């Protein structure tokens, strides 16, 4: 029996096991960090008093034609879009918590966003990307079409009223 060969194979096997364990732990850590980031954004949007003021201001701005009042909300979703695009957070988490708001803000601000982006298409590009991405996810999950995602004027008014009361 060649003990040197046996020892070499044992070392290779131990190294492979260590590498696999490191990969698994790295994925677990990355997922946990993504969950932590997501929960901070979730808390910021739904619980943070300053963000509630921003949302009320945005809804009022939409209702009164002061479009720039919505910029901070769009910037918030821009950050989420960037994090999702970079795979720092999970798509299903984002869809589950934010689709309702992203979709409605997108519809309500589309012409404003398009106007601002005319001169610089990098502005809110990740917000637009986020909307498209989670809308596609919504269509797959609910087995529906683009037309099914259309919003009625009454739904948008009710949404704005809800945002004014957060």
DSSP file (Angstrom, degrees, kcal/mol; ACC not computed):
  #  RESIDUE AA STRUCTURE BP1 BP2  ACC     N-H-->O    O-->H-N    N-H-->O    O-->H-N    TCO  KAPPA ALPHA  PHI   PSI    X-CA   Y-CA   Z-CA
    1    1 A X              0   0    0      0, 0.0     2,-1.0     0, 0.0     3,-0.1   0.000 360.0 360.0 360.0 131.2    0.0    0.0    0.0
    2    2 A X     >  -     0   0    0      1,-0.2     4,-2.2     2,-0.1     5,-0.2  -0.750 360.0-175.6 -90.3 100.9    1.4    3.4   -1.0
    3    3 A X  H  > S+     0   0    0     -2,-1.0     4,-2.5     1,-0.2    -1,-0.2   0.794  81.2  58.0 -69.2 -27.8    0.9    5.6    2.0
    4    4 A X  H  > S+     0   0    0      2,-0.2     4,-2.2     1,-0.2    -1,-0.2   0.922 109.3  44.1 -67.3 -42.9    2.1    8.7    0.2
    5    5 A X  H  > S+     0   0    0      2,-0.2     4,-2.6     1,-0.2     5,-0.2   0.918 114.6  49.6 -66.9 -42.9   -0.6    8.4   -2.5
    6    6 A X  H  X S+     0   0    0     -4,-2.2     4,-2.1     1,-0.2    -2,-0.2   0.909 112.0  48.4 -61.7 -42.3   -3.2    7.6    0.1
    7    7 A X  H  X S+     0   0    0     -4,-2.5     4,-2.1     2,-0.2    -1,-0.2   0.888 110.8  51.0 -65.1 -40.1   -2.2   10.7    2.1
    8    8 A X  H  X S+     0   0    0     -4,-2.2     4,-2.4     2,-0.2    -2,-0.2   0.918 110.8  48.2 -64.3 -43.9   -2.2   12.8   -1.1
    9    9 A X  H  X S+     0   0    0     -4,-2.6     4,-2.7     1,-0.2    -2,-0.2   0.884 110.4  52.0 -64.9 -37.5   -5.8   11.7   -1.9
   10   10 A X  H  X S+     0   0    0     -4,-2.1     4,-2.6    -5,-0.2    -1,-0.2   0.900 110.2  48.8 -63.6 -40.6   -6.9   12.3    1.6
   11   11 A X  H  X S+     0   0    0     -4,-2.1     4,-2.4     2,-0.2    -2,-0.2   0.911 112.2  48.0 -66.2 -42.5   -5.5   15.8    1.4
   12   12 A X  H  X S+     0   0    0     -4,-2.4     4,-2.5     2,-0.2    -2,-0.2   0.927 113.0  48.5 -62.8 -45.0   -7.2   16.5   -1.9
   13   13 A X  H  X S+     0   0    0     -4,-2.7     4,-2.5     1,-0.2    -2,-0.2   0.923 112.0  48.5 -61.8 -45.5  -10.5   15.1   -0.5
   14   14 A X  H  X S+     0   0    0     -4,-2.6     4,-2.4     1,-0.2    -1,-0.2   0.894 111.3  51.0 -62.2 -39.9  -10.2   17.3    2.6
   15   15 A X  H  X S+     0   0    0     -4,-2.4     4,-2.4     2,-0.2    -2,-0.2   0.921 110.3  48.7 -63.8 -43.8   -9.4   20.3    0.4
   16   16 A X  H  X S+     0   0    0     -4,-2.5     4,-2.6     2,-0.2    -2,-0.2   0.907 111.2  49.9 -63.1 -41.7  -12.5   19.7   -1.8
   17   17 A X  H  X S+     0   0    0     -4,-2.5     4,-2.5     1,-0.2    -1,-0.2   0.911 111.3  49.4 -62.6 -41.9  -14.7   19.3    1.3
   18   18 A X  H  X S+     0   0    0     -4,-2.4     4,-2.2     2,-0.2    -2,-0.2   0.897 111.4  49.1 -63.9 -40.6  -13.4   22.5    2.7
   19   19 A X  H  X S+     0   0    0     -4,-2.4     4,-2.4     2,-0.2    -2,-0.2   0.925 112.0  48.2 -65.0 -44.8  -14.0   24.3   -0.6
   20   20 A X  H  X S+     0   0    0     -4,-2.6     4,-2.5     1,-0.2    -2,-0.2   0.918 112.0  49.5 -62.3 -43.4  -17.5   23.0   -0.8
   21   21 A X  H  X S+     0   0    0     -4,-2.5     4,-2.6     1,-0.2    -1,-0.2   0.893 110.7  50.8 -62.3 -39.6  -18.2   24.0    2.8
   22   22 A X  H  X S+     0   0    0     -4,-2.2     4,-2.5     2,-0.2    -2,-0.2   0.904 110.4  48.8 -64.7 -42.3  -16.8   27.5    2.1
   23   23 A X  H  X S+     0   0    0     -4,-2.4     4,-2.4     2,-0.2    -2,-0.2   0.929 112.6  47.9 -63.5 -45.5  -19.1   27.9   -1.0
   24   24 A X  H  X S+     0   0    0     -4,-2.5     4,-2.4     1,-0.2    -2,-0.2   0.928 114.0  46.4 -62.1 -45.4  -22.1   26.8    1.0
   25   25 A X  H  X S+     0   0    0     -4,-2.6     4,-2.7     1,-0.2    -1,-0.2   0.879 110.7  53.3 -65.4 -37.4  -21.3   29.2    3.8
   26   26 A X  H  X S+     0   0    0     -4,-2.5     4,-2.6     2,-0.2    -2,-0.2   0.915 110.7  46.5 -63.2 -43.4  -20.6   32.0    1.4
   27   27 A X  H  X S+     0   0    0     -4,-2.4     4,-2.5     2,-0.2    -2,-0.2   0.908 113.0  49.8 -64.4 -42.1  -24.1   31.5   -0.3
   28   28 A X  H  X S+     0   0    0     -4,-2.4     4,-2.5     2,-0.2    -2,-0.2   0.920 112.9  46.6 -62.8 -44.0  -25.7   31.3    3.1
   29   29 A X  H  X S+     0   0    0     -4,-2.7     4,-2.7     2,-0.2    -2,-0.2   0.915 111.8  50.6 -64.9 -43.5  -24.0   34.5    4.2
   30   30 A X  H  X S+     0   0    0     -4,-2.6     4,-2.3     1,-0.2    -2,-0.2   0.908 111.5  48.4 -61.5 -42.5  -24.9   36.3    1.0
   31   31 A X  H  X S+     0   0    0     -4,-2.5     4,-2.5     2,-0.2    -2,-0.2   0.927 111.7  49.3 -63.4 -44.7  -28.5   35.3    1.4
   32   32 A X  H  X S+     0   0    0     -4,-2.5     4,-2.5     2,-0.2    -2,-0.2   0.903 110.9  49.4 -63.5 -41.0  -28.6   36.4    5.0
   33   33 A X  H  X S+     0   0    0     -4,-2.7     4,-2.6     2,-0.2    -1,-0.2   0.914 110.8  51.1 -62.8 -41.9  -27.0   39.8    4.0
   34   34 A X  H  X S+     0   0    0     -4,-2.3     4,-2.6     2,-0.2    -2,-0.2   0.892 110.0  49.3 -61.4 -40.6  -29.7   40.1    1.2
   35   35 A X  H  X S+     0   0    0     -4,-2.5     4,-2.9     2,-0.2    -2,-0.2   0.923 110.9  50.1 -64.1 -44.1  -32.4   39.4    3.7
   36   36 A X  H  X S+     0   0    0     -4,-2.5     4,-1.9     2,-0.2    -2,-0.2   0.922 112.2  46.9 -60.9 -44.7  -31.0   42.0    6.1
   37   37 A X  H  X S+     0   0    0     -4,-2.6     4,-2.1     2,-0.2    -2,-0.2   0.941 113.2  49.3 -61.6 -47.6  -30.8   44.6    3.4
   38   38 A X  H  X S+     0   0    0     -4,-2.6     4,-2.9     1,-0.2    -2,-0.2   0.927 109.6  50.9 -58.6 -46.7  -34.3   43.8    2.2
   39   39 A X  H  X S+     0   0    0     -4,-2.9     4,-2.7     1,-0.2    -1,-0.2   0.860 108.3  52.9 -62.7 -35.3  -35.8   44.0    5.8
   40   40 A X  H  X S+     0   0    0     -4,-1.9     4,-2.5     2,-0.2    -1,-0.2   0.918 112.4  44.2 -65.2 -42.9  -34.1   47.4    6.2
   41   41 A X  H  X S+     0   0    0     -4,-2.1     4,-2.5     2,-0.2    -2,-0.2   0.906 113.4  51.3 -66.5 -41.2  -35.7   48.7    3.0
   42   42 A X  H  X S+     0   0    0     -4,-2.9     4,-2.3     2,-0.2     5,-0.3   0.937 113.1  45.0 -60.4 -47.6  -39.1   47.1    4.0
   43   43 A X  H  X>S+     0   0    0     -4,-2.7     4,-2.7     1,-0.2     5,-1.3   0.908 111.9  52.9 -63.2 -42.9  -39.0   48.8    7.4
   44   44 A X  H  <5S+     0   0    0     -4,-2.5     4,-0.5     3,-0.2     7,-0.2   0.913 113.9  42.0 -59.8 -43.7  -37.9   52.1    5.9
   45   45 A X  H  <5S+     0   0    0     -4,-2.5    -2,-0.2     1,-0.1    -1,-0.2   0.903 127.3  27.8 -73.1 -41.0  -40.8   52.2    3.5
   46   46 A X  H  <5S+     0   0    0     -4,-2.3    -2,-0.2    -5,-0.2    -3,-0.2   0.732 132.8  24.7 -97.5 -24.1  -43.6   50.9    5.7
   47   47 A X  T  <5S+     0   0    0     -4,-2.7     2,-0.3    -5,-0.3    -3,-0.2   0.705  88.0 102.4-115.8 -25.9  -42.5   52.0    9.2
   48   48 A X     >< -     0   0    0     -5,-1.3     4,-1.9    -4,-0.5     5,-0.2  -0.457  58.0-150.0 -70.4 123.7  -40.2   55.0    9.0
   49   49 A X  H  > S+     0   0    0     -2,-0.3     4,-1.9     1,-0.2     5,-0.2   0.873  96.5  54.5 -62.9 -38.3  -42.0   58.2    9.8
   50   50 A X  H  > S+     0   0    0      1,-0.2     4,-1.9     2,-0.2    -1,-0.2   0.899 109.1  48.5 -62.9 -39.1  -39.8   60.3    7.5
   51   51 A X  H  > S+     0   0    0     -7,-0.2     4,-2.6     2,-0.2    -1,-0.2   0.855 106.7  56.1 -70.2 -33.9  -40.6   58.0    4.6
   52   52 A X  H  X S+     0   0    0     -4,-1.9     4,-2.3     2,-0.2    -1,-0.2   0.894 107.6  49.3 -62.8 -38.4  -44.3   58.2    5.4
   53   53 A X  H  X S+     0   0    0     -4,-1.9     4,-2.6     2,-0.2    -2,-0.2   0.915 110.2  51.1 -64.4 -43.0  -44.0   62.0    5.1
   54   54 A X  H  X S+     0   0    0     -4,-1.9     4,-2.3     1,-0.2    -2,-0.2   0.906 110.9  48.6 -60.5 -42.7  -42.2   61.5    1.8
   55   55 A X  H  X S+     0   0    0     -4,-2.6     4,-2.5     2,-0.2    -2,-0.2   0.900 111.6  48.3 -66.9 -41.0  -45.0   59.3    0.5
   56   56 A X  H  X S+     0   0    0     -4,-2.3     4,-2.5     2,-0.2    -2,-0.2   0.919 112.6  49.3 -63.7 -42.3  -47.7   61.7    1.6
   57   57 A X  H  X S+     0   0    0     -4,-2.6     4,-2.5     2,-0.2    -2,-0.2   0.891 111.0  50.4 -62.6 -40.5  -45.8   64.5   -0.1
   58   58 A X  H  X S+     0   0    0     -4,-2.3     4,-2.4     2,-0.2    -2,-0.2   0.934 110.9  47.8 -64.2 -47.0  -45.5   62.4   -3.3
   59   59 A X  H  X S+     0   0    0     -4,-2.5     4,-2.3     1,-0.2    -2,-0.2   0.918 113.5  47.8 -61.4 -43.5  -49.2   61.6   -3.4
   60   60 A X  H  X S+     0   0    0     -4,-2.5     4,-2.1     1,-0.2     6,-0.3   0.900 110.2  53.0 -63.5 -40.3  -50.1   65.2   -2.9
   61   61 A X  H  X>S+     0   0    0     -4,-2.5     5,-1.9     2,-0.2     4,-0.8   0.889 109.2  48.5 -62.6 -39.9  -47.6   66.2   -5.6
   62   62 A X  H ><5S+     0   0    0     -4,-2.4     3,-0.6     1,-0.2    -1,-0.2   0.925 113.0  48.0 -64.8 -44.0  -49.2   63.8   -8.1
   63   63 A X  H 3<5S+     0   0    0     -4,-2.3    -2,-0.2     1,-0.2    -1,-0.2   0.823 118.6  39.5 -66.5 -31.8  -52.6   65.1   -7.2
   64   64 A X  H 3<5S-     0   0    0     -4,-2.1    -1,-0.2    -5,-0.2    -2,-0.2   0.397 113.5-110.1-102.0   2.4  -51.6   68.8   -7.5
   65   65 A X  T <<5S+     0   0    0     -4,-0.8     2,-1.3    -3,-0.6    -3,-0.2   0.628  76.8 131.7  80.9  12.8  -49.3   68.4  -10.6
   66   66 A X    > < +     0   0    0     -5,-1.9     3,-2.2    -6,-0.3     4,-0.2  -0.627  30.0 174.9 -95.0  75.2  -46.1   69.1   -8.6
   67   67 A X  G >   +     0   0    0     -2,-1.3     3,-2.2     1,-0.3     4,-0.2   0.792  66.8  67.8 -56.6 -35.0  -44.4   66.1  -10.1
   68   68 A X  G >  S+     0   0    0      1,-0.3     3,-1.3     2,-0.2     4,-0.3   0.681  83.8  76.3 -63.2 -14.5  -41.0   66.8   -8.6
   69   69 A X  G <  S+     0   0    0     -3,-2.2    -1,-0.3     1,-0.2     3,-0.3   0.668  90.4  56.4 -67.7 -15.6  -42.6   66.0   -5.2
   70   70 A X  G X> S+     0   0    0     -3,-2.2     4,-2.3    -4,-0.2     3,-0.6   0.502  77.1  98.1 -93.4  -5.2  -42.4   62.3   -6.1
   71   71 A X  H <> S+     0   0    0     -3,-1.3     4,-2.7     1,-0.2     5,-0.2   0.864  79.5  53.0 -54.3 -42.4  -38.7   62.2   -6.7
   72   72 A X  H 3> S+     0   0    0     -4,-0.3     4,-1.9    -3,-0.3    -1,-0.2   0.868 109.8  48.1 -65.9 -35.5  -37.7   60.8   -3.3
   73   73 A X  H <> S+     0   0    0     -3,-0.6     4,-2.2    -4,-0.2    -1,-0.2   0.925 112.8  48.4 -68.4 -43.7  -40.1   57.9   -3.7
   74   74 A X  H  X S+     0   0    0     -4,-2.3     4,-2.1     1,-0.2    -2,-0.2   0.894 110.1  52.6 -62.8 -38.5  -38.8   57.2   -7.2
   75   75 A X  H  X S+     0   0    0     -4,-2.7     4,-2.1    -5,-0.2    -1,-0.2   0.889 106.6  53.8 -63.1 -39.0  -35.2   57.4   -5.8
   76   76 A X  H  X S+     0   0    0     -4,-1.9     4,-1.8     1,-0.2    -2,-0.2   0.946 112.1  42.9 -59.3 -48.8  -36.2   54.8   -3.1
   77   77 A X  H  X S+     0   0    0     -4,-2.2     4,-2.6     1,-0.2    -1,-0.2   0.799 108.1  61.0 -69.9 -27.3  -37.4   52.4   -5.8
   78   78 A X  H  X S+     0   0    0     -4,-2.1     4,-2.4    -5,-0.2    -1,-0.2   0.917 104.6  49.0 -60.8 -43.6  -34.4   53.2   -7.9
   79   79 A X  H  X S+     0   0    0     -4,-2.1     4,-2.5     2,-0.2    -2,-0.2   0.917 111.1  48.7 -62.8 -43.6  -32.2   51.9   -5.0
   80   80 A X  H  X S+     0   0    0     -4,-1.8     4,-2.6     1,-0.2     5,-0.2   0.915 110.5  51.9 -63.6 -41.7  -34.3   48.7   -4.7
   81   81 A X  H  X S+     0   0    0     -4,-2.6     4,-2.9     1,-0.2    -2,-0.2   0.916 110.0  48.6 -59.7 -43.4  -34.0   48.2   -8.5
   82   82 A X  H  X S+     0   0    0     -4,-2.4     4,-2.1     2,-0.2    -2,-0.2   0.923 112.0  48.5 -63.7 -43.9  -30.3   48.6   -8.4
   83   83 A X  H  <>S+     0   0    0     -4,-2.5     5,-3.0     2,-0.2     6,-0.9   0.892 114.1  46.4 -64.1 -38.9  -30.0   46.1   -5.5
   84   84 A X  H ><5S+     0   0    0     -4,-2.6     3,-1.6     3,-0.2    -2,-0.2   0.923 111.0  51.8 -68.0 -43.3  -32.2   43.6   -7.3
   85   85 A X  H 3<5S+     0   0    0     -4,-2.9    -2,-0.2     1,-0.3    -1,-0.2   0.871 111.1  47.8 -60.5 -36.9  -30.3   44.1  -10.6
   86   86 A X  T 3<5S-     0   0    0     -4,-2.1    -1,-0.3    -5,-0.2    -2,-0.2   0.368 115.2-119.3 -86.3   5.1  -27.0   43.4   -8.8
   87   87 A X  T < 5S+     0   0    0     -3,-1.6    -3,-0.2    -5,-0.1    -2,-0.1   0.782  76.4 129.0  62.7  30.1  -28.6   40.3   -7.1
   88   88 A X  S   <S+     0   0    0     -5,-3.0     2,-0.3    -6,-0.2    -4,-0.2   0.709  72.8  33.8 -83.4 -22.0  -28.1   41.8   -3.6
   89   89 A X  S    S-     0   0    0     -6,-0.9     2,-0.3    -9,-0.1    -2,-0.1  -0.914  93.8 -98.3-132.6 160.5  -31.8   41.1   -2.7
   90   90 A X     >  -     0   0    0     -2,-0.3     4,-2.0   -56,-0.1     5,-0.2  -0.582  18.9-141.0 -85.6 135.5  -34.2   38.4   -3.7
   91   91 A X  H  > S+     0   0    0     -2,-0.3     4,-2.9     1,-0.2     5,-0.2   0.886 101.7  52.7 -61.1 -42.6  -36.8   39.0   -6.5
   92   92 A X  H  > S+     0   0    0      1,-0.2     4,-2.7     2,-0.2    -1,-0.2   0.889 108.0  51.6 -65.3 -37.4  -39.6   37.3   -4.8
   93   93 A X  H  > S+     0   0    0      2,-0.2     4,-2.3     1,-0.2     5,-0.3   0.942 112.6  45.7 -60.5 -47.1  -39.1   39.4   -1.6
   94   94 A X  H  X>S+     0   0    0     -4,-2.0     4,-3.0     2,-0.2     5,-0.6   0.937 114.7  47.1 -63.6 -47.6  -39.3   42.6   -3.7
   95   95 A X  H  X5S+     0   0    0     -4,-2.9     4,-1.5     1,-0.2     5,-0.3   0.938 112.8  50.0 -58.0 -48.0  -42.3   41.4   -5.7
   96   96 A X  H  <5S+     0   0    0     -4,-2.7    -1,-0.2    -5,-0.2    -2,-0.2   0.886 122.9  28.5 -61.3 -42.6  -44.1   40.3   -2.5
   97   97 A X  H  <5S+     0   0    0     -4,-2.3     4,-0.2    -5,-0.2    -2,-0.2   0.817 132.6  24.5 -91.1 -32.2  -43.6   43.5   -0.6
   98   98 A X  H  X5S+     0   0    0     -4,-3.0     4,-3.0    -5,-0.3     3,-0.3   0.550  86.3  95.0-118.4  -7.9  -43.3   46.3   -3.2
   99   99 A X  H  X<S+     0   0    0     -4,-1.5     4,-2.9    -5,-0.6     5,-0.3   0.922  86.7  54.7 -53.9 -48.0  -45.1   45.3   -6.4
  100  100 A X  H  > S+     0   0    0     -5,-0.3     4,-1.5     1,-0.2    -1,-0.2   0.899 116.4  37.1 -51.5 -46.9  -48.3   47.1   -5.4
  101  101 A X  H  > S+     0   0    0     -3,-0.3     4,-2.9    -4,-0.2     5,-0.3   0.909 116.1  50.8 -77.3 -43.7  -46.5   50.4   -4.8
  102  102 A X  H  X S+     0   0    0     -4,-3.0     4,-2.4     1,-0.2    -2,-0.2   0.936 111.8  48.7 -59.5 -46.4  -44.0   50.2   -7.7
  103  103 A X  H  X S+     0   0    0     -4,-2.9     4,-2.2    -5,-0.3    -1,-0.2   0.910 115.0  43.5 -62.7 -43.8  -46.7   49.4  -10.2
  104  104 A X  H  X S+     0   0    0     -4,-1.5     4,-2.6    -5,-0.3    -1,-0.2   0.920 114.4  48.0 -71.2 -43.8  -48.9   52.2   -9.1
  105  105 A X  H  X S+     0   0    0     -4,-2.9     4,-1.7     2,-0.2    -2,-0.2   0.891 110.9  53.7 -63.5 -36.4  -46.2   54.8   -8.8
  106  106 A X  H  X S+     0   0    0     -4,-2.4     4,-1.0    -5,-0.3     3,-0.3   0.957 111.7  43.9 -60.5 -50.2  -44.9   53.8  -12.2
  107  107 A X  H  < S+     0   0    0     -4,-2.2     3,-0.5     1,-0.2     4,-0.3   0.913 115.6  48.2 -61.0 -43.3  -48.4   54.3  -13.8
  108  108 A X  H  < S+     0   0    0     -4,-2.6    -1,-0.2     1,-0.2    -2,-0.2   0.744 122.7  32.1 -71.9 -24.1  -48.9   57.6  -12.0
  109  109 A X  H  X S+     0   0    0     -4,-1.7     4,-3.3    -3,-0.3     5,-0.3   0.343  82.7 110.8-115.7   5.8  -45.5   59.0  -12.9
  110  110 A X  H  X S+     0   0    0     -4,-1.0     4,-2.8    -3,-0.5     5,-0.2   0.888  82.6  43.8 -53.7 -47.8  -44.8   57.5  -16.3
  111  111 A X  H  > S+     0   0    0     -4,-0.3     4,-2.0     2,-0.2    -1,-0.2   0.893 116.2  48.4 -68.4 -36.7  -45.1   60.7  -18.3
  112  112 A X  H  > S+     0   0    0      2,-0.2     4,-2.5     1,-0.2     5,-0.2   0.945 113.4  46.8 -64.2 -48.2  -43.1   62.7  -15.7
  113  113 A X  H  X S+     0   0    0     -4,-3.3     4,-2.6     1,-0.2    -2,-0.2   0.922 112.0  50.8 -60.6 -44.9  -40.4   60.0  -15.6
  114  114 A X  H  X S+     0   0    0     -4,-2.8     4,-0.7    -5,-0.3    -1,-0.2   0.894 110.7  49.7 -59.8 -40.5  -40.3   59.8  -19.5
  115  115 A X  H >< S+     0   0    0     -4,-2.0     3,-0.7     1,-0.2     4,-0.5   0.932 113.2  45.0 -64.5 -46.6  -39.9   63.6  -19.6
  116  116 A X  H >X S+     0   0    0     -4,-2.5     3,-0.7     1,-0.2     4,-0.6   0.885 113.0  51.5 -64.8 -38.7  -37.1   63.7  -17.1
  117  117 A X  H 3< S+     0   0    0     -4,-2.6    -1,-0.2     1,-0.2    -2,-0.2   0.583  86.4  86.4 -77.5  -9.7  -35.3   60.8  -18.8
  118  118 A X  T << S+     0   0    0     -3,-0.7     3,-0.2    -4,-0.7    -1,-0.2   0.902  99.6  34.0 -57.0 -41.7  -35.5   62.4  -22.3
  119  119 A X  T <4 S+     0   0    0     -3,-0.7     2,-0.3    -4,-0.5    -1,-0.2   0.719 137.1  19.1 -86.9 -22.6  -32.2   64.2  -21.6
  120  120 A X    ><  -     0   0    0     -4,-0.6     3,-1.7     3,-0.1    -1,-0.3  -0.771  60.4-169.2-151.7  99.2  -30.6   61.5  -19.5
  121  121 A X  T 3  S+     0   0    0     -2,-0.3    -4,-0.1     1,-0.3    -3,-0.1   0.482  82.0  73.5 -75.1   0.7  -31.9   58.0  -19.7
  122  122 A X  T >  S+     0   0    0      2,-0.1     3,-1.5     3,-0.1     2,-0.4   0.681  71.8 102.4 -82.4 -16.8  -29.8   56.9  -16.7
  123  123 A X  T <  S-     0   0    0     -3,-1.7    -3,-0.1     1,-0.3    -6,-0.0  -0.529 105.4 -11.8 -69.4 125.7  -32.2   58.8  -14.4
  124  124 A X  T 3> S+     0   0    0     -2,-0.4     4,-2.3     1,-0.1    -1,-0.3   0.706  90.6 140.0  56.4  24.6  -34.5   56.3  -12.7
  125  125 A X  H <> S+     0   0    0     -3,-1.5     4,-2.4     1,-0.2     5,-0.1   0.870  72.4  49.4 -63.3 -34.5  -33.3   53.6  -15.1
  126  126 A X  H  > S+     0   0    0     -4,-0.3     4,-2.3     2,-0.2    -1,-0.2   0.773 107.7  54.2 -78.1 -24.1  -33.3   51.1  -12.3
  127  127 A X  H  > S+     0   0    0      2,-0.2     4,-2.5     3,-0.2    -2,-0.2   0.934 111.9  44.2 -67.4 -47.6  -36.8   52.1  -11.2
  128  128 A X  H  X S+     0   0    0     -4,-2.3     4,-2.4     2,-0.2    -2,-0.2   0.926 115.3  48.5 -62.1 -44.7  -38.1   51.5  -14.8
  129  129 A X  H  X S+     0   0    0     -4,-2.4     4,-2.9    -5,-0.2    -1,-0.2   0.919 110.2  52.3 -60.4 -44.4  -36.2   48.2  -14.9
  130  130 A X  H  X S+     0   0    0     -4,-2.3     4,-2.8     1,-0.2     5,-0.3   0.923 109.2  49.4 -58.4 -46.2  -37.6   47.2  -11.5
  131  131 A X  H  X S+     0   0    0     -4,-2.5     4,-1.9     1,-0.2     5,-0.2   0.944 113.5  45.4 -59.7 -47.9  -41.1   47.9  -12.7
  132  132 A X  H  X S+     0   0    0     -4,-2.4     4,-2.0     1,-0.2    -1,-0.2   0.913 114.4  49.8 -62.0 -42.1  -40.6   45.8  -15.8
  133  133 A X  H  X S+     0   0    0     -4,-2.9     4,-1.8     1,-0.2    -2,-0.2   0.944 115.7  38.8 -65.1 -50.2  -38.9   43.0  -13.9
  134  134 A X  H  X S+     0   0    0     -4,-2.8     4,-2.2     2,-0.2    -1,-0.2   0.735 112.0  58.5 -79.6 -18.5  -41.5   42.6  -11.1
  135  135 A X  H  X S+     0   0    0     -4,-1.9     4,-2.5    -5,-0.3    -1,-0.2   0.903 107.4  47.7 -69.1 -41.0  -44.4   43.1  -13.5
  136  136 A X  H  X S+     0   0    0     -4,-2.0     4,-2.1    -5,-0.2    -2,-0.2   0.895 111.4  50.6 -63.4 -38.8  -43.1   40.2  -15.5
  137  137 A X  H  X S+     0   0    0     -4,-1.8     4,-2.9     2,-0.2     5,-0.2   0.917 109.6  50.9 -63.3 -43.0  -42.8   38.2  -12.3
  138  138 A X  H  X S+     0   0    0     -4,-2.2     4,-2.6     1,-0.2    -2,-0.2   0.914 109.0  51.0 -59.5 -44.7  -46.4   39.2  -11.4
  139  139 A X  H  X>S+     0   0    0     -4,-2.5     5,-1.7     1,-0.2     4,-0.8   0.900 113.3  45.3 -62.5 -40.4  -47.6   38.0  -14.8
  140  140 A X  H  <5S+     0   0    0     -4,-2.1     3,-0.3     3,-0.2    -2,-0.2   0.941 115.3  46.1 -67.5 -46.9  -45.9   34.7  -14.4
  141  141 A X  H  <5S+     0   0    0     -4,-2.9    -2,-0.2     1,-0.2    -1,-0.2   0.875 124.0  33.1 -64.6 -38.0  -47.1   34.2  -10.8
  142  142 A X  H  <5S-     0   0    0     -4,-2.6    -1,-0.2    -5,-0.2    -2,-0.2   0.431 102.6-128.2-100.3  -0.6  -50.7   35.2  -11.6
  143  143 A X  T  <5 +     0   0    0     -4,-0.8     2,-0.2    -3,-0.3    -3,-0.2   0.956  63.4 131.8  51.6  57.3  -50.8   33.8  -15.1
  144  144 A X      < -     0   0    0     -5,-1.7    -1,-0.2    -6,-0.1     2,-0.2  -0.764  50.9-117.1-132.8 177.2  -52.0   37.0  -16.5
  145  145 A X     >  -     0   0    0     -2,-0.2     4,-0.8    -3,-0.1     3,-0.3  -0.519  36.9 -95.9-110.1 175.4  -51.3   39.5  -19.4
  146  146 A X  H >> S+     0   0    0      1,-0.2     3,-1.1     2,-0.2     4,-0.5   0.893 124.3  56.9 -56.8 -41.0  -50.3   43.1  -19.6
  147  147 A X  H >4 S+     0   0    0      1,-0.3     3,-1.0     2,-0.2    -1,-0.2   0.850 100.1  58.0 -62.2 -34.0  -53.9   44.1  -20.0
  148  148 A X  H 34 S+     0   0    0     -3,-0.3    -1,-0.3     1,-0.2    -2,-0.2   0.747 103.3  54.3 -67.2 -22.2  -54.7   42.4  -16.7
  149  149 A X  H << S+     0   0    0     -3,-1.1    -1,-0.2    -4,-0.8    -2,-0.2   0.557  81.3 116.3 -89.1  -8.3  -52.2   44.7  -15.0
  150  150 A X    <<  -     0   0    0     -3,-1.0     2,-0.4    -4,-0.5    -3,-0.0  -0.281  60.0-137.0 -59.1 146.8  -53.8   47.9  -16.3
  151  151 A X        -     0   0    0    -47,-0.0     2,-0.2     4,-0.0    -1,-0.1  -0.885   6.4-128.7-112.7 139.4  -55.1   50.1  -13.5
  152  152 A X     >  -     0   0    0     -2,-0.4     4,-2.0     1,-0.1     3,-0.2  -0.481  25.0-116.5 -78.4 152.9  -58.4   51.9  -13.5
  153  153 A X  H  > S+     0   0    0      1,-0.2     4,-2.4     2,-0.2     5,-0.2   0.879 117.4  54.9 -56.0 -39.3  -58.6   55.6  -12.7
  154  154 A X  H  > S+     0   0    0      1,-0.2     4,-2.3     2,-0.2    -1,-0.2   0.871 105.7  51.9 -65.2 -36.4  -60.6   54.8   -9.5
  155  155 A X  H  > S+     0   0    0     -3,-0.2     4,-2.3     2,-0.2    -1,-0.2   0.907 110.7  48.1 -65.0 -41.3  -57.9   52.3   -8.3
  156  156 A X  H  X S+     0   0    0     -4,-2.0     4,-2.5     2,-0.2    -2,-0.2   0.892 111.6  49.4 -67.8 -39.6  -55.2   55.0   -8.8
  157  157 A X  H  X S+     0   0    0     -4,-2.4     4,-2.3     2,-0.2    -2,-0.2   0.918 111.8  48.8 -64.3 -42.6  -57.3   57.6   -6.9
  158  158 A X  H  X S+     0   0    0     -4,-2.3     4,-2.4     2,-0.2    -2,-0.2   0.899 110.3  52.2 -63.0 -40.5  -57.8   55.2   -4.1
  159  159 A X  H  X S+     0   0    0     -4,-2.3     4,-2.5     2,-0.2    -2,-0.2   0.939 109.6  48.3 -60.0 -48.0  -54.1   54.4   -4.0
  160  160 A X  H  X S+     0   0    0     -4,-2.5     4,-2.1     1,-0.2    -1,-0.2   0.888 110.7  51.4 -62.1 -38.4  -53.2   58.1   -3.8
  161  161 A X  H  X S+     0   0    0     -4,-2.3     4,-0.8     2,-0.2    -1,-0.2   0.911 109.8  49.8 -64.2 -41.1  -55.8   58.6   -1.0
  162  162 A X  H >< S+     0   0    0     -4,-2.4     3,-0.7     1,-0.2    -2,-0.2   0.905 110.2  50.6 -62.2 -41.4  -54.2   55.6    0.9
  163  163 A X  H >< S+     0   0    0     -4,-2.5     3,-1.1     1,-0.2    -1,-0.2   0.856 105.2  56.4 -66.1 -34.4  -50.8   57.2    0.4
  164  164 A X  H 3< S+     0   0    0     -4,-2.1    -1,-0.2     1,-0.2    -2,-0.2   0.741 110.4  47.1 -66.6 -20.8  -52.0   60.5    1.8
  165  165 A X  T <<        0   0    0     -4,-0.8    -1,-0.2    -3,-0.7    -2,-0.2   0.259 360.0 360.0-106.8  11.3  -53.1   58.7    4.9
  166  166 A X    <         0   0    0     -3,-1.1    -1,-0.2  -114,-0.2    -2,-0.1   0.533 360.0 360.0 -68.3 360.0  -50.0   56.6    5.7
